[in-house]
Amino acid sequence: MQILLNIVSTSICYTNQGYVRIYSEVNEQTQIFSIIVEDSSLGLSEEELRSLFVGKSDKNKSKKSKNLVRDSYSGIATSKQLAHALNGDFEIMSF
C-alpha cells in the first residue's frame, strides 16, 4: 500500500492539469501482477530518471537545483527499495 501511495502522491503533485490513472494487469503466463500509474505531467528527462535512485552521498555532491528534483521524487526511490524488500520489482518510465 505504501508503494502505491508514494507513486500516486508523486503523480498528483507533478500533474497540474490533466489526469492521473491507476490500473492493474495480470500476465496469465507469468502470473505477474502489475500496478500502473500513468499521468499527463511533463515527465522526466533521461538524466532525471537515472538520478532518481542515486544514493544520498552522491546527491550531496550534485548541484542544488538537481537536488530539488531528486528530493521531490524521494518517494520513488523508497518505493523501489520497498518493492525489492518484498521480493517484487519496480520500474519507472517517462515519455
Kinemage of the C-alpha trace (Angstrom):
@kinemage 1
@onewidth
@group {chain A} dominant
@subgroup {mainchain}
@vectorlist {calphas} color= white
{ca met a 1} P 0.000 0.000 0.000
{ca gln a 2} L 2.857 2.387 0.850
{ca ile a 3} L 4.394 1.898 -2.583
{ca leu a 4} L 1.149 2.793 -4.343
{ca leu a 5} L 0.609 5.796 -2.062
{ca asn a 6} L 4.131 7.111 -2.800
{ca ile a 7} L 3.720 6.776 -6.550
{ca val a 8} L 0.215 8.234 -6.728
{ca ser a 9} L 1.185 11.141 -4.450
{ca thr a 10} L 4.150 11.986 -6.668
{ca ser a 11} L 1.986 11.794 -9.801
{ca ile a 12} L -0.666 14.058 -8.321
{ca cys a 13} L 1.967 16.516 -7.076
{ca tyr a 14} L 3.513 16.953 -10.536
{ca thr a 15} L 0.336 16.860 -12.621
{ca asn a 16} L -1.015 20.406 -12.587
{ca gln a 17} L -3.554 19.761 -15.277
{ca gly a 18} L -4.784 16.602 -16.945
{ca tyr a 19} L -5.075 13.157 -15.392
{ca val a 20} L -3.645 10.525 -13.082
{ca arg a 21} L -4.756 6.991 -13.965
{ca ile a 22} L -4.258 3.859 -11.896
{ca tyr a 23} L -4.853 0.431 -13.336
{ca ser a 24} L -3.676 -3.120 -12.862
{ca glu a 25} L -2.998 -6.123 -15.033
{ca val a 26} L -2.027 -9.752 -14.609
{ca asn a 27} L 0.130 -11.624 -17.072
{ca glu a 28} L -1.603 -15.010 -17.202
{ca gln a 29} L 1.514 -16.831 -18.412
{ca thr a 30} L 3.964 -15.495 -15.827
{ca gln a 31} L 1.405 -14.776 -13.078
{ca ile a 32} L 2.982 -11.341 -12.609
{ca phe a 33} L 0.657 -8.718 -11.184
{ca ser a 34} L 1.397 -5.114 -12.183
{ca ile a 35} L 0.023 -1.816 -10.975
{ca ile a 36} L 0.452 1.019 -13.444
{ca val a 37} L 0.205 4.692 -12.526
{ca glu a 38} L 0.048 6.962 -15.540
{ca asp a 39} L -0.184 10.737 -15.548
{ca ser a 40} L -0.185 13.620 -18.009
{ca ser a 41} L 2.683 15.555 -16.414
{ca leu a 42} L 5.640 16.735 -18.484
{ca gly a 43} L 7.715 13.710 -17.481
{ca leu a 44} L 11.401 13.389 -16.732
{ca ser a 45} L 14.497 13.540 -18.878
{ca glu a 46} L 16.795 10.502 -19.160
{ca glu a 47} L 19.241 12.165 -16.743
{ca glu a 48} L 16.481 12.849 -14.196
{ca leu a 49} L 15.272 9.243 -14.448
{ca arg a 50} L 18.781 7.915 -13.799
{ca ser a 51} L 19.275 10.294 -10.871
{ca leu a 52} L 16.129 9.157 -9.030
{ca phe a 53} L 17.941 6.219 -7.485
{ca val a 54} L 21.286 7.883 -6.662
{ca gly a 55} L 22.404 7.447 -3.056
{ca lys a 56} L 22.328 10.343 -0.590
{ca ser a 57} L 26.090 10.768 -0.517
{ca asp a 58} L 26.079 11.209 -4.298
{ca lys a 59} L 23.172 13.634 -4.084
{ca asn a 60} L 25.078 15.924 -1.755
{ca lys a 61} L 27.806 16.335 -4.384
{ca ser a 62} L 25.305 17.476 -7.022
{ca lys a 63} L 24.096 20.951 -7.825
{ca lys a 64} L 21.371 22.341 -5.592
{ca ser a 65} L 18.758 22.621 -8.372
{ca lys a 66} L 19.178 18.963 -9.291
{ca asn a 67} L 18.842 18.016 -5.605
{ca leu a 68} L 15.440 19.679 -5.508
{ca val a 69} L 14.184 17.479 -8.332
{ca arg a 70} L 15.593 14.338 -6.741
{ca asp a 71} L 14.322 15.198 -3.270
{ca ser a 72} L 10.855 15.812 -4.701
{ca tyr a 73} L 10.854 12.287 -6.065
{ca ser a 74} L 12.283 10.607 -2.936
{ca gly a 75} L 9.103 8.525 -2.590
{ca ile a 76} L 10.038 6.842 -5.864
{ca ala a 77} L 13.398 5.647 -4.509
{ca thr a 78} L 11.714 4.470 -1.304
{ca ser a 79} L 9.107 2.598 -3.341
{ca lys a 80} L 11.791 0.751 -5.273
{ca gln a 81} L 13.510 -0.280 -2.031
{ca leu a 82} L 10.201 -1.479 -0.553
{ca ala a 83} L 9.327 -3.452 -3.686
{ca his a 84} L 12.681 -5.221 -3.641
{ca ala a 85} L 12.376 -5.933 0.107
{ca leu a 86} L 9.078 -7.684 -0.688
{ca asn a 87} L 10.712 -9.721 -3.495
{ca gly a 88} L 8.980 -7.559 -6.078
{ca asp a 89} L 10.202 -5.255 -8.780
{ca phe a 90} L 9.809 -1.574 -9.535
{ca glu a 91} L 10.122 0.175 -12.851
{ca ile a 92} L 9.633 3.785 -13.871
{ca met a 93} L 9.267 5.106 -17.409
{ca ser a 94} L 8.786 8.599 -18.752
{ca phe a 95} L 7.597 9.519 -22.220
